[in-house]
């Protein structure tokens, strides 16, 4: 079984400032890692994913994340946020055995962009 | 580009009534998932289909819940004798063969009054 901890339930940041959203996971097997974004009353949109290879992955909308196996972390970063980045962000993991158990999500981090 | 489609988007029902939601996955996606998301929480896995076969069910899926995917295309999720605790967003996601990421629909928000 896997678990995901998103350490901050809410992160306020000023427009054009950098931001980091933290995610730690726990698993007894190898996992794939994902970040999804959810706008109000919408479904989830994939921002980026880590499957293997380079530990720094780039996604859509200028986001990137770094996989750190020793710290079991997958933090999301953006160098300069925009008001349109205001949303809920979810970190998720799935095991590498075929995905039958679906994704395990964290509780989410609400990113609030202040003008 | 037709993504995952869910119907209805919103449903208000009285406690004790039955409700049924529909999900149309992206064409050619053989894998389909249902999740439940309550306020302030991340989505929680409910069940998984590969083609028409239901291969996994979460402990969250009580016997009042049933899901089907006839012919391996669209899927339905039925909740019988709804309770107030069933109020949530129900999300459907699909994945193509050999891919690991899931593509989500916009969800059906259920309110049980």
Interface residues (C-beta under 8 A of the other chain):
Chain A: X4 X32 X34 X36 X41 X42 X43 X44 X45 X46 X49 X51 X90 X92 X94 X99 X100 X101 X102 X103 X104 X105 X106 X107 X108
Chain B: X4 X6 X31 X33 X35 X40 X41 X42 X43 X44 X45 X48 X50 X55 X56 X91 X93 X95 X100 X101 X102 X103 X104 X105 X106 X107 X109
